[in-house]
């Protein structure tokens, strides 16, 4: 079993910044890919960013240049820095741990961007 603890999120005005963090513990595979997904108010989901153990990253087109994902392999923590936030970034953000044979979701954290 792997437990994911998320932190960060909250309410911010347009153009503001937030930082999300997710720490994995338990029977952790250090080679796991860590991802952030988000669910919009209309329930649509989008993968926001992903990062491998080696630090390779991918981003949704909608967040490129504004969001940065990073990772501390020793702490098994992933951080999502979100800058220049827009109203359309509002949603619930979920951390996802993906390893061979297992995947886990974090409980999610609300991000609300007001105009």
N, C-alpha and C positions, 0 to 999 in steps of 0.2 A: 504494500500500500504506500501511496505517496500522498502527502498532504500539501496543499498549496495555500499559503497565506498571502492575501493581497492587502495593499495599503495605498493610500493616496486617493485621488479623485476629489470631487466636491463641486462647488459652484464658482464659476469665474466669468468675467465679462469677455466679450469678443476681443481678440487680440492678446488675451492673457495666456498664462502658462500653468501647466500642472505636471506633476510627476507621479507616475504609478510604479509600484514595485510589487514583485511577486517572489516569494521564497518557497522553494520546494524542500521538503524534509521527508524522512522515512526511508523507504527502500529506493533511493534515488539512483538512476543511471546517469552518470555524468555526461554521457554522450547524447542525452535527450535534447531534442529541439524544443525551444520555448517559443510560444507564440502569444500574441495578444489578438483577440477577436473583440468585436463590439456588436451590440444589438441596438438598433435604432428604435425609436418610439413606435414605429410601424411594424416592429418585430423582425424586420430584415436584418440579416447578419453579414458581417464583412470581416475578413481577416485583415487586421491592421498592419501587423509586422511580425516577422519571425527572425530568430537568430539561432545559429548552430553553435556547437561547442567551440568551433574554430573562429567564431565571430562573423561568419557570413550572414548577411542580412538581406531581407526582402521587405518591401513596403507596398501597401496599396497606393495606387496612383493618387488618390485623394489626400494622402498625408505626406507624400514625398516632399522633402525640403522643410517640413515643419516638425515632424516627429523623428525621434532617434531612439532606437532600441539598443540596449547594451546589456552586458552580462558579466557576472562575477562567478566564475566556475567554482572557486573555492567555497563560496557561500551559497552557491546554487541559487543565486538571485538574479532576476532580470528586471531591468528598469526601462520604463518608457517615458521619455521626456517629450512633452507635448507643448509646442510653442505656436504662437499666432493662432490660437484656437478660434474656431468659427461655430456659429450656431448649429450648423449641420454636423458638428462633431459630438453633439449631445447623444448620450446613450449609456448603456451599461457595458463596461469593459471587463472582459474575462481573460484571465491568464490560462494558457493551455500548455500542459506538459505532454510531450509525445516522444515515447521511446519504443524500441522494438518490443512488440507484444503488449504494450500498455499505453494508455492515455488517460489523463486526468484534467478536470476543469477546476479552476478556482471558483469561489462563490460569486465573484463579480463585484464591481465597484461602480457607483454612479458618477458620471461626468455630465455636468450641466453647464452649457455655455449660454449666457444671456446676452441679448443685444443691447 
